[in-house]
Amino acid sequence: MKGRGVNCQLAPPDSKVAQLSGLAAANPDLCPPPSLIHELLRASKADRTVSAYMAVITRFVTWQQALHCSEGAREGATVVALFLAQEYSRTKGKTEGARAALAWYFDLLGCDANPARAPIATAIAQGAQRRAPPVVHHEKVSEEEMKLIYNSFTGPNLSLIDHRIGTVLSLLFGAFLRVSEVVALRRDDISFEGSRVWLTIRRSKTDQSGKTERRPIARSDGAYCAVTNLEKWTARVPRSDYLFPCLSTAQSTATKPMSADLVRTELRRVLKTCGIARALTPHSFRGGAATLAVEKGVPTRAVMAMGRWQSPGGFAPYVALNAETLAGADNLL
């Protein structure tokens, strides 16, 4: 099995992958070509997942071959569990992703009993998860902080650089976007339709099948309307493929987007200018939008749909706990 950027034979000749390929090659009139078999197997996971899995599988195969033990002892759940413990000692992080990669690998090998799903391997992964450092959640931008940013960094009288970062931040907040999604927006990904602007989101962390999604932002009557500001930005932005181009040179303006790292750098300048002392990140705007929506009584299901959260567990850390988001749950009697 050959992964992206990996040139090593990870699947032995007696694997299910090799058997499928061999049978297809021996019966060209009845079966698809082996290349299509490999393409379908790789497509069983998203490209980024396959790349991450292949990195783990390559480390495992190399480690397994170097292990000082009898040939028979290199197989089975014991070796998988030992490798997962080694992964934890190397990273001090969760090993569930490594276990999932090996489970996928052994499924493709055709093992009758997948050693990565054995109780000993599962126990090691669970132990690593319990011992992993706690997740530090991002600060959430507040409504008052967003108004400060709008006042200072939106409007046609600003420099292009200031107007660009102000518009980026307004979309991070108004459309619950990730920074990778906002910098990937192209000019033709936005469509003004009456009281709303629709955004076509082509790149998404949770989009495993590569399908684009559309999300609206409604026009408001107040001074902090993201749609009105976006209209002003599109009216003055230089001709470019991207909605938020790199402005360093004429060529990069035409063909390159603003980078996520530049958004982070510009955000630090925005915070300093606005007198915001908290260490906000681009992700703080997604969490701030989710928190404000829940505070205003928007149903959780609607907030999750707008922000494309797949599960309540993944959504929960984005909402700050306070009297408004608890919605009276702290005062039942």
C-alpha positions as CSV (number, residue, x, y, z in Angstrom):
1,M,0.0,0.0,0.0
2,K,1.5,3.3,-1.0
3,G,0.5,6.5,0.8
4,R,1.1,10.1,0.0
5,G,4.8,10.8,0.2
6,V,5.6,7.3,1.6
7,N,7.6,5.0,-0.6
8,C,7.8,1.8,1.4
9,Q,6.0,-1.6,1.0
10,L,3.8,-1.5,4.1
11,A,1.5,-4.3,3.0
12,P,3.1,-7.8,2.8
13,P,2.4,-10.1,-0.2
14,D,-0.3,-12.1,1.7
15,S,-2.3,-9.1,2.7
16,K,-5.9,-8.5,1.7
17,V,-4.7,-5.5,-0.4
18,A,-2.3,-7.7,-2.3
19,Q,-4.9,-10.5,-2.7
20,L,-7.4,-8.0,-4.1
21,S,-4.8,-6.5,-6.5
22,G,-3.6,-9.9,-7.6
23,L,-7.1,-11.2,-8.3
24,A,-8.0,-8.1,-10.2
25,A,-4.8,-8.3,-12.3
26,A,-5.5,-12.0,-13.1
27,N,-9.0,-11.3,-14.3
28,P,-8.8,-8.1,-16.3
29,D,-12.0,-8.9,-18.2
30,L,-14.1,-9.4,-15.0
31,C,-12.5,-7.0,-12.6
32,P,-11.4,-3.3,-12.4
33,P,-7.7,-2.5,-12.7
34,P,-5.6,-2.8,-9.4
35,S,-5.0,0.9,-9.5
36,L,-8.7,1.5,-9.0
37,I,-8.7,-0.9,-6.1
38,H,-5.9,1.1,-4.5
39,E,-7.7,4.4,-5.2
40,L,-10.9,3.3,-3.6
41,L,-9.1,2.0,-0.5
42,R,-7.2,5.3,-0.1
43,A,-10.5,7.2,-0.6
44,S,-12.0,5.3,2.4
45,K,-10.5,8.1,4.5
46,A,-10.1,11.8,3.9
47,D,-6.7,12.8,2.3
48,R,-5.5,14.4,5.5
49,T,-6.5,11.4,7.5
50,V,-4.7,9.1,5.2
51,S,-1.5,11.2,5.4
52,A,-1.6,11.2,9.2
53,Y,-2.3,7.5,9.3
54,M,0.5,6.7,6.9
55,A,3.0,8.6,9.0
56,V,2.0,6.4,12.0
57,I,2.0,3.2,10.0
58,T,5.4,4.0,8.6
59,R,6.8,4.6,12.1
60,F,5.2,1.4,13.3
61,V,6.6,-0.8,10.5
62,T,10.1,0.7,11.0
63,W,10.0,0.2,14.8
64,Q,8.5,-3.3,14.4
65,Q,11.3,-4.4,12.1
66,A,14.0,-3.0,14.5
67,L,12.5,-4.7,17.6
68,H,14.8,-7.2,19.2
69,C,12.6,-10.3,19.6
70,S,11.7,-13.5,17.8
71,E,9.9,-13.2,14.5
72,G,6.7,-14.6,15.9
73,A,6.8,-12.2,18.8
74,R,6.7,-9.2,16.4
75,E,3.1,-9.9,15.7
76,G,-0.1,-9.4,17.7
77,A,-1.6,-7.1,20.3
78,T,1.4,-7.1,22.6
79,V,3.6,-5.4,20.1
80,V,0.9,-2.9,19.1
81,A,0.4,-2.0,22.8
82,L,4.1,-1.6,23.2
83,F,4.3,0.7,20.2
84,L,1.4,2.8,21.5
85,A,3.2,3.2,24.8
86,Q,6.3,4.3,22.8
87,E,4.2,6.8,21.0
88,Y,3.0,8.2,24.3
89,S,6.6,8.4,25.6
90,R,7.6,10.3,22.5
91,T,4.8,12.9,22.4
92,K,3.2,12.8,25.9
93,G,-0.1,13.1,24.1
94,K,-3.1,11.0,23.2
95,T,-2.5,7.8,21.3
96,E,-6.0,7.1,20.1
97,G,-5.2,8.5,16.7
98,A,-2.2,6.2,16.4
99,R,-4.4,3.2,17.5
100,A,-7.0,4.2,14.8
101,A,-4.3,4.3,12.2
102,L,-3.0,0.8,13.1
103,A,-6.6,-0.5,13.2
104,W,-7.1,0.7,9.7
105,Y,-3.8,-0.8,8.6
106,F,-4.5,-4.2,10.1
107,D,-8.0,-4.2,8.6
108,L,-6.4,-3.7,5.2
109,L,-3.9,-6.5,6.0
110,G,-6.9,-8.8,6.6
111,C,-6.2,-9.9,10.2
112,D,-8.9,-12.1,11.6
113,A,-8.4,-10.5,15.0
114,N,-7.3,-6.9,14.7
115,P,-4.5,-6.4,17.3
116,A,-5.1,-2.7,17.4
117,R,-8.6,-3.4,18.7
118,A,-7.5,-5.9,21.4
119,P,-8.2,-5.0,25.0
120,I,-4.5,-4.4,25.9
121,A,-4.0,-1.9,23.0
122,T,-7.3,-0.2,23.9
123,A,-6.2,0.0,27.6
124,I,-2.9,1.6,26.6
125,A,-4.7,4.2,24.5
126,Q,-7.2,5.0,27.2
127,G,-4.3,5.3,29.8
128,A,-2.5,7.7,27.5
129,Q,-5.7,9.8,27.1
130,R,-6.1,10.1,30.9
131,R,-2.4,11.0,31.3
132,A,-2.3,13.5,28.5
133,P,-2.1,17.2,29.5
134,P,-5.5,18.9,29.8
135,V,-6.8,20.7,26.7
136,V,-6.4,24.5,27.0
137,H,-9.4,26.1,25.4
138,H,-9.2,29.4,23.6
139,E,-10.5,32.6,25.1
140,K,-13.8,33.7,23.6
141,V,-14.1,37.2,22.1
142,S,-16.8,39.2,23.7
143,E,-19.5,41.3,22.1
144,E,-17.9,44.5,23.5
145,E,-14.5,43.5,22.1
146,M,-16.1,42.8,18.7
147,K,-17.6,46.3,18.7
148,L,-14.2,47.8,19.5
149,I,-12.7,46.0,16.5
150,Y,-15.5,47.0,14.2
151,N,-15.1,50.6,15.2
152,S,-11.4,50.7,14.5
153,F,-10.9,48.2,11.7
154,T,-13.9,48.4,9.3
155,G,-14.8,51.0,6.8
156,P,-13.6,52.3,3.4
157,N,-11.5,55.1,4.9
158,L,-9.0,52.7,6.4
159,S,-5.8,51.4,4.7
160,L,-6.3,48.2,2.7
161,I,-4.3,46.2,5.3
162,D,-6.4,47.5,8.2
163,H,-9.7,47.0,6.3
164,R,-8.6,43.5,5.3
165,I,-8.0,42.2,8.8
166,G,-11.1,43.9,10.1
167,T,-13.2,42.2,7.5
168,V,-11.5,38.8,8.1
169,L,-12.3,39.1,11.8
170,S,-15.9,40.1,11.2
171,L,-16.3,36.9,9.0
172,L,-14.6,34.7,11.5
173,F,-17.2,35.9,14.0
174,G,-20.2,36.4,11.8
175,A,-20.0,33.0,10.0
176,F,-18.3,31.0,12.8
177,L,-15.4,30.3,10.5
178,R,-12.0,28.7,11.1
179,V,-9.0,30.8,10.0
180,S,-8.1,28.2,7.4
181,E,-11.6,28.6,5.9
182,V,-11.6,32.3,5.8
183,V,-8.3,32.7,4.0
184,A,-9.3,30.1,1.5
185,L,-12.4,32.1,0.4
186,R,-12.4,33.2,-3.3
187,R,-14.1,36.1,-4.8
188,D,-16.7,33.9,-6.4
189,D,-17.4,32.1,-3.0
190,I,-19.5,35.0,-1.9
191,S,-23.0,35.9,-3.2
192,F,-25.1,38.9,-2.0
193,E,-28.7,37.9,-2.1
194,G,-31.2,40.4,-0.7
195,S,-30.8,40.6,3.1
196,R,-28.0,38.1,3.3
197,V,-24.6,37.2,2.0
198,W,-23.9,33.5,1.3
199,L,-20.5,32.1,1.7
200,T,-19.3,28.9,-0.1
201,I,-16.9,27.1,2.2
202,R,-14.6,24.9,0.2
203,R,-12.2,23.8,2.9
204,S,-13.4,22.5,6.2
205,K,-11.8,20.6,9.0
206,T,-14.9,18.4,9.4
207,D,-15.6,17.9,5.7
208,Q,-14.3,14.4,5.2
209,S,-15.8,13.9,1.8
210,G,-14.6,17.1,0.2
211,K,-18.1,18.6,-0.4
212,T,-18.5,22.4,-0.2
213,E,-21.0,23.9,2.2
214,R,-22.9,27.2,2.1
215,R,-23.7,29.4,5.1
216,P,-25.5,32.8,5.3
217,I,-24.8,36.0,7.2
218,A,-27.9,38.2,7.7
219,R,-27.8,41.9,7.2
220,S,-28.4,43.9,10.3
221,D,-29.6,47.5,10.8
222,G,-26.9,48.4,13.3
223,A,-23.5,49.9,13.0
224,Y,-21.9,46.4,13.2
225,C,-23.2,44.8,10.1
226,A,-20.8,42.2,8.7
227,V,-22.6,42.2,5.3
228,T,-22.4,46.0,4.8
229,N,-18.7,45.9,5.7
230,L,-18.1,43.0,3.3
231,E,-19.8,44.9,0.5
232,K,-17.4,47.9,1.2
233,W,-14.4,45.5,1.2
234,T,-15.3,43.9,-2.1
235,A,-15.8,47.3,-3.7
236,R,-12.2,48.3,-3.0
237,V,-10.2,45.1,-2.8
238,P,-7.7,44.8,-5.7
239,R,-8.5,42.4,-8.4
240,S,-7.6,39.0,-7.1
241,D,-8.6,35.3,-7.2
242,Y,-9.0,35.4,-3.4
243,L,-11.3,37.5,-1.2
244,F,-8.5,38.3,1.1
245,P,-5.3,38.5,-1.1
246,C,-1.7,38.8,0.0
247,L,-0.9,42.4,-0.6
248,S,2.9,42.3,-0.5
249,T,3.4,42.5,-4.3
250,A,1.2,42.9,-7.4
251,Q,1.7,39.3,-8.4
252,S,0.9,37.9,-5.0
253,T,-2.1,40.2,-4.7
254,A,-3.5,38.7,-7.9
255,T,-2.8,35.0,-7.2
256,K,-2.1,34.4,-3.5
257,P,-4.4,34.5,-0.4
258,M,-3.5,36.0,2.9
259,S,-1.9,33.4,5.1
260,A,-3.3,32.1,8.4
261,D,0.0,33.1,10.1
262,L,-0.5,36.6,8.8
263,V,-4.0,36.7,10.3
264,R,-2.5,35.8,13.7
265,T,0.2,38.4,13.4
266,E,-2.3,41.1,12.3
267,L,-4.7,40.1,15.1
268,R,-2.0,40.9,17.7
269,R,-1.7,44.4,16.2
270,V,-5.5,44.8,16.3
271,L,-5.7,43.8,19.9
272,K,-3.0,46.2,20.9
273,T,-4.6,49.1,18.9
274,C,-8.0,48.4,20.5
275,G,-6.6,48.1,24.0
276,I,-7.7,44.4,24.4
277,A,-5.3,42.8,26.8
278,R,-6.6,39.3,26.5
279,A,-4.6,36.8,24.4
280,L,-7.3,36.2,21.7
281,T,-6.6,34.0,18.8
282,P,-8.4,33.6,15.4
283,H,-10.3,30.7,17.0
284,S,-11.5,33.0,19.8
285,F,-13.9,34.5,17.2
286,R,-15.6,31.2,16.4
287,G,-16.0,30.5,20.1
288,G,-17.2,34.0,20.9
289,A,-19.8,33.8,18.2
290,A,-21.1,30.4,19.5
291,T,-21.2,31.8,23.1
292,L,-23.0,35.0,22.1
293,A,-25.5,33.0,20.0
294,V,-26.3,30.7,23.0
295,E,-26.6,33.7,25.3
296,K,-29.2,35.2,22.9
297,G,-31.2,32.1,23.0
298,V,-30.4,30.6,19.6
299,P,-31.1,26.9,19.8
300,T,-28.0,24.8,20.2
301,R,-28.9,22.7,17.1
302,A,-29.0,25.9,15.0
303,V,-25.7,27.1,16.3
304,M,-24.0,23.7,15.6
305,A,-25.4,23.7,12.1
306,M,-24.2,27.2,11.4
307,G,-20.7,26.4,12.7
308,R,-20.7,22.9,11.2
309,W,-20.0,21.2,14.6
310,Q,-20.6,17.5,14.2
311,S,-21.2,16.5,17.8
312,P,-22.3,18.1,21.1
313,G,-18.9,17.0,22.6
314,G,-17.0,18.9,20.0
315,F,-19.2,21.9,20.3
316,A,-19.3,22.2,24.1
317,P,-15.8,23.7,24.6
318,Y,-16.6,26.6,22.3
319,V,-19.4,27.9,24.6
320,A,-18.3,29.8,27.7
321,L,-20.2,28.9,30.9
322,N,-21.9,31.9,32.4
323,A,-25.3,32.9,33.7
324,E,-26.6,33.5,30.2
325,T,-25.4,30.3,28.6
326,L,-26.6,28.3,31.6
327,A,-30.0,29.7,30.8
328,G,-31.4,29.4,34.3
329,A,-30.0,26.0,35.0
330,D,-28.1,27.5,38.0
331,N,-31.4,28.7,39.6
332,L,-34.1,26.1,39.4
333,L,-36.0,26.8,42.6
